[in-house]
């Protein structure tokens, strides 16, 4: 399993709760799952939380050094350990989408969390892929639906539930007129 180094002691401004309130329907953050950029430049996270309607919502984000921002930056974040970060929706970050696409296609799992001393950090959610090819889409809510090829699934280790979180969708073949 790949490991994502996280910084639970870091002070963030805006906080992740503030990002959730501004950018999604999430009113209570419950946890997250992550993917790892092989080049180490992009932080890739999907935050899961309870929405105002009671559903489990997702907020797919990427974090980059401020001088490496995507063209679709949605916020700047001050991170007490990593410095100024550029935040984008994961759907608008080719690196973030490519890594979750890889997880689905290779039937891999999301990253485990470790701190800077390489200590494991417990996580409530883990994502895994079910194989398949296509373009990756992350859903805004977790869906209680049977497992099938081409899916990104999320296990809630607190409840044991296994949800549909995203999918790879084959590109439609182009017809000649």
Secondary structure, 3 states (H helix, E strand, C coil): CCEEECCCCCCEECCHHHHHHHHCCEEEEEEEEEEECCCCCEEEEEEEEEECCCCEEEEEEEEEEHHHCCCCEEEEEEECCCEEEEEEEHHHCHHHHHHHHHHHHCCCECEEEECCCCCEECCCEEEEECCCCCEEEEEEEEECCCCCCCEEEEEECCCCCEEEEEEEECCCCCCCC
